[in-house]
Amino acid sequence: MTKIRDIDALPGERWFPKDTSIEEDMKEIWGNWGVCSEVDTLKAVLMHRPGKEIENFDWQAARFRGEIDPEKFRKQHDNLADIYRSHGVTVHYVEDTPEDRPNALFCRDLVFMTPEGAIVTRPATASRRGEEKYAARKLGEIGVPIIRTICGSATFEGAMAMWIDRHTVVLASGVRTNREGYEMVESELRRMGVTDVLHMQIPYGHAHIDGLLNMASHDVAMIHASQVPYDVCDALKKKGIKLLECPSRVEAKEQLAINYVAIEPGLVVMPAGCPRSQELLEKNGIKVITVEFDQILRGFGAMHCCTAFLKRG
């Protein structure tokens, strides 16, 4: 009888998965990143210090309100960054942006941060398309995980989403976010445990949420009342959020009074020249720091537009 050589059986599984989420792994593997609030203590941001792209550009083609003084423009941006640093915020700069992109300082449009990492956007307008490449490069350099890049024919800009709490996000559609982009972001949010996605239709003539609605503390928000859908206001009120109606149409639309940034709950930095809005915030327990921002306002953006949050809380 022929003897058959015995062969040892292959051993069983010896590599076992680490059953943790990316949110749990964040500090150990990636760093101190993550956002699920517009007001929790701000710790790290992504900005772009204006460079040569704001010198001798066609302000009408760039959709600015008028000509700017480049040095004053940079100085106002620097002043905002200095305020962040004075409150313990680390400022990271997007660099090497092409010299034909005068809107590149508006970093909120390029990145929407979540508890798991960054969603890199796909801007809707031709004048901004491609800026996201340089934001993504910087995110990779500093170690922020990128969990989604908007792709295909989808468009989405970061200022079209706003955290209310860990389980609630206002997500907008409009000229800067189409249906495909909305659905991509909604899918990511729901996957990571967001249960309330409040749809906000941005009216024709407006760009983003943060000119119409913004959080000042966990339970206080300011709105441009006639421009925020009732269903969104009703949902926020039912969550116990007090809605302050911006008292001046000029301050809301021209001075971008609502486009402030909360440095911590109840402390915001906002454009100077909004006395009625500032008074209303202060009467409701919100401390206000004002910064001259008239040059940057000519680009139809203010503090919130300039700042992509990377870490809060």
C-alpha positions in Angstrom: 0.0 0.0 0.0 1.4 3.4 -1.0 2.1 5.6 2.0 0.6 9.1 1.6 2.7 11.8 3.1 0.9 13.7 5.8 0.7 17.5 5.4 -0.1 19.8 8.3 -3.4 21.6 8.1 -3.1 25.4 7.7 -3.4 27.1 11.0 -6.4 29.2 11.9 -6.8 33.0 11.9 -3.9 34.8 13.6 -4.7 38.4 12.7 -7.6 39.9 14.5 -9.2 43.2 13.6 -9.1 46.1 16.1 -12.8 46.8 16.7 -12.7 50.5 17.1 -14.1 53.4 15.0 -12.0 56.1 13.3 -13.4 58.5 15.9 -12.0 56.4 18.7 -8.7 56.0 16.9 -8.4 59.7 16.1 -6.0 60.9 18.7 -3.8 57.8 18.7 -3.4 57.5 15.0 -4.3 60.8 13.3 -4.1 63.6 15.8 -6.4 65.9 17.7 -9.1 66.6 15.0 -12.8 66.5 14.7 -15.9 68.7 14.7 -19.5 68.2 15.5 -20.5 71.7 16.8 -20.3 75.3 15.6 -19.6 76.6 19.2 -17.6 74.1 21.2 -14.2 75.5 22.1 -12.2 76.2 18.9 -8.8 74.5 18.9 -7.6 74.3 15.3 -8.5 75.9 12.0 -7.5 75.9 8.3 -7.1 79.3 6.7 -5.3 80.8 3.7 -3.4 84.0 4.1 -4.1 86.2 1.0 -1.1 86.3 -1.3 -0.4 87.6 -4.8 -3.8 86.5 -6.0 -5.4 89.6 -4.5 -3.1 92.0 -6.3 -4.2 93.5 -9.6 -7.1 91.1 -10.2 -10.3 91.8 -12.0 -12.6 92.4 -9.1 -15.7 92.2 -11.2 -14.8 88.9 -12.7 -14.1 87.6 -9.2 -17.5 88.9 -8.1 -16.1 91.3 -5.5 -18.1 94.4 -4.6 -15.3 96.7 -5.6 -11.6 97.3 -5.6 -9.6 96.4 -2.5 -6.4 97.6 -0.8 -4.2 94.4 -0.7 -2.3 95.4 2.4 -5.4 96.3 4.4 -7.0 93.1 3.1 -4.1 91.0 4.4 -3.9 92.9 7.7 -7.6 92.3 8.4 -7.1 88.6 7.8 -4.0 88.6 10.0 -5.9 90.3 12.8 -8.5 87.5 12.7 -5.8 84.8 12.8 -4.2 86.7 15.7 -7.4 86.7 17.7 -7.7 82.9 17.2 -4.1 82.4 18.4 -4.7 84.6 21.4 -7.5 82.2 22.4 -5.3 79.1 22.0 -6.4 78.2 18.5 -3.8 76.6 16.2 -3.9 78.2 12.7 -2.9 76.1 9.7 -2.5 77.8 6.4 -3.3 76.4 2.9 -0.3 77.3 0.7 0.7 77.5 -2.9 -2.7 78.5 -4.1 -2.7 79.6 -7.8 -2.4 83.4 -8.3 -5.7 83.6 -10.2 -7.8 82.7 -7.2 -8.6 85.8 -5.2 -11.4 84.0 -3.3 -9.1 81.3 -2.0 -9.1 82.8 1.5 -12.7 81.5 2.0 -11.6 78.1 3.3 -14.9 77.1 4.8 -16.1 76.4 1.3 -13.4 73.9 0.7 -13.6 71.7 3.7 -16.4 70.4 5.9 -15.1 68.8 9.1 -16.8 65.9 10.9 -16.0 63.8 14.0 -14.3 61.3 11.7 -12.4 63.6 9.4 -12.7 66.0 6.6 -15.1 66.1 3.6 -13.2 67.7 0.8 -15.7 69.7 -1.3 -16.2 70.4 -5.0 -17.0 74.1 -5.4 -19.8 75.0 -7.8 -18.4 78.0 -9.5 -15.7 77.9 -12.2 -13.7 80.7 -10.5 -13.2 78.4 -7.4 -13.1 74.9 -8.9 -9.7 73.4 -8.1 -9.0 75.3 -4.9 -10.0 72.1 -3.0 -6.8 70.4 -4.3 -4.6 72.7 -2.3 -6.8 72.3 0.8 -6.6 68.5 0.5 -2.9 68.7 0.2 -2.6 70.7 3.4 -5.0 68.3 5.2 -2.7 65.4 4.2 0.4 67.3 5.3 -0.9 67.9 8.8 -2.5 64.5 9.2 -6.2 65.2 9.0 -8.0 62.1 7.6 -10.1 62.7 4.5 -13.2 60.6 4.7 -14.9 61.8 1.5 -14.1 63.8 -1.6 -17.1 65.1 -3.5 -16.9 63.6 -7.0 -18.7 62.9 -10.2 -21.0 65.7 -11.2 -21.8 66.6 -7.6 -21.1 70.0 -6.1 -21.0 70.8 -2.4 -19.3 73.7 -0.5 -18.5 73.5 3.2 -20.6 76.5 4.2 -23.7 74.5 3.0 -23.6 72.4 6.1 -23.7 73.5 9.8 -23.5 71.4 12.9 -26.2 71.9 15.6 -25.1 69.0 17.8 -23.6 65.6 17.3 -26.8 64.2 15.9 -28.2 67.2 14.1 -26.9 69.0 11.0 -28.5 71.7 8.8 -27.7 70.7 5.2 -28.5 73.0 2.4 -29.1 72.8 -1.3 -29.0 75.7 -3.8 -26.7 77.3 -6.3 -23.6 76.0 -4.4 -24.8 72.4 -3.8 -26.7 70.3 -6.2 -28.8 67.2 -5.4 -25.9 64.8 -6.0 -23.7 66.7 -3.6 -26.4 66.9 -1.0 -27.0 63.2 -1.1 -23.3 62.4 -0.9 -22.9 64.5 2.3 -26.2 63.3 3.8 -25.1 59.7 3.3 -21.8 60.3 5.1 -23.6 62.1 8.0 -26.2 59.4 8.5 -23.5 56.7 8.4 -21.6 58.4 11.2 -24.7 58.7 13.4 -26.4 62.0 12.5 -30.1 61.3 12.9 -31.5 64.7 12.1 -30.5 66.2 8.8 -32.5 69.4 8.4 -32.8 70.4 4.8 -32.5 74.1 4.1 -33.2 75.5 0.6 -30.9 78.5 0.1 -33.0 81.3 -1.6 -32.0 82.6 -5.0 -29.6 85.5 -4.5 -27.8 83.9 -1.5 -24.9 81.5 -1.5 -24.5 79.7 1.9 -26.1 79.0 5.2 -23.6 81.1 7.3 -24.9 84.4 5.9 -28.4 83.5 7.0 -28.1 81.3 10.1 -25.3 80.8 12.7 -24.9 79.4 16.2 -23.5 81.7 19.0 -23.8 79.2 21.8 -25.4 75.8 22.3 -28.8 77.4 22.8 -28.6 80.8 20.9 -28.6 81.3 17.2 -28.9 84.4 15.0 -30.9 84.3 11.8 -31.8 86.5 8.8 -35.4 85.8 9.6 -37.0 86.4 6.2 -34.5 84.1 4.5 -34.5 81.0 6.7 -37.2 78.4 6.0 -39.9 78.0 8.7 -39.2 74.2 9.0 -35.6 74.9 9.9 -36.5 77.5 12.5 -39.2 75.3 13.9 -36.8 72.4 14.3 -34.2 74.5 16.0 -36.8 76.0 18.4 -38.0 72.5 19.3 -34.4 71.7 20.3 -34.5 74.6 22.8 -32.5 77.0 20.7 -33.4 80.7 21.0 -33.5 82.4 17.6 -32.3 86.0 17.5 -33.6 87.8 14.4 -30.9 90.0 13.0 -32.5 93.5 13.5 -31.0 95.2 10.4 -31.2 94.0 6.8 -28.2 96.2 6.0 -26.1 94.5 8.7 -27.3 91.0 7.7 -26.8 91.4 3.9 -24.1 94.1 3.5 -22.1 93.8 6.7 -22.5 90.0 7.1 -23.4 90.3 10.8 -24.4 86.7 11.0 -21.1 85.4 9.5 -19.3 85.4 12.8 -17.3 82.6 14.4 -17.9 81.3 17.9 -14.5 80.8 19.6 -16.3 79.1 22.5 -19.9 78.9 23.6 -21.1 82.5 24.1 -18.0 84.2 22.7 -18.0 85.3 19.0 -15.8 87.3 16.7 -17.8 89.3 14.2 -17.3 92.2 11.7 -17.1 95.7 13.1 -19.9 98.0 12.0 -22.9 95.9 13.1 -24.0 97.8 16.2 -27.6 96.6 16.3 -26.7 93.0 15.8 -23.9 93.2 18.4 -26.2 94.8 20.9 -28.8 92.0 20.4 -26.2 89.3 20.9 -24.8 91.0 24.1 -28.3 91.4 25.5 -28.7 87.7 25.2 -25.5 86.8 27.0 -23.1 86.6 24.1 -19.7 88.2 24.4 -18.6 89.9 21.2 -15.2 90.7 19.8 -15.3 92.9 16.7 -12.7 93.2 13.9 -12.5 95.6 11.1 -13.3 93.5 8.0 -14.5 96.0 5.5 -11.9 95.0 2.8 -12.7 91.3 3.1 -16.4 92.0 3.1 -15.9 93.3 -0.5 -15.5 89.6 -1.4 -18.9 88.8 0.0 -17.4 86.8 2.9 -16.5 87.3 6.6 -15.1 85.4 9.5 -17.0 82.2 9.1 -16.3 82.1 5.4 -12.5 82.4 6.1 -12.3 79.6 8.6 -12.5 75.9 8.1 -12.8 74.3 11.6 -10.5 71.3 12.2 -11.0 70.8 15.9 -13.6 71.9 18.4 -14.1 70.7 21.9 
